[in-house]
Amino acid sequence: QVRLVESGGGLVQAGGSLKLSCAASGSASSITSMGWYRQAPGKQRELVASIISAGSTNYRDSVKGRFTISRDNAKNTVFLQMNSLRPEDTAVYYCRTLSLGYVYWGQGTQVTVSS
């Protein structure tokens, strides 16, 4: 079992920045992939960015150049630095991990970008 605790969401004006954090506990040493997804009202959950143990990253096109995912393997924590935020980035952001073939989700943190 892996438990994920997210933090860092909030309300920000367009063009502003936020940094999300997700700390994993439990069987966290077996985590291979960590990532961030988001879900806006009435829309499907979508991948924002992901990172594997070796450090390789993947981003959805709309956030490339604005968002940066990073990972502290020693602390089993993943971060999402979000810059130049846009109103269309407004969503609930979820941390997701893959460990021993199982997928775990955090509880979600709200990010609201005002225009």
Buried (B, 14 or more C-beta within 10 A) or exposed (E): EBBBBBEBBEEBEEEBEBBBBBBBEBBBEEBEBBBBBBBBEEEEBEBBBBBBEEEEEEBBEEBEEBBBBBBEBEEBBBBBBBBEBBEEBBBBBBBBBBBEEEEBBBEBBEBBBEE
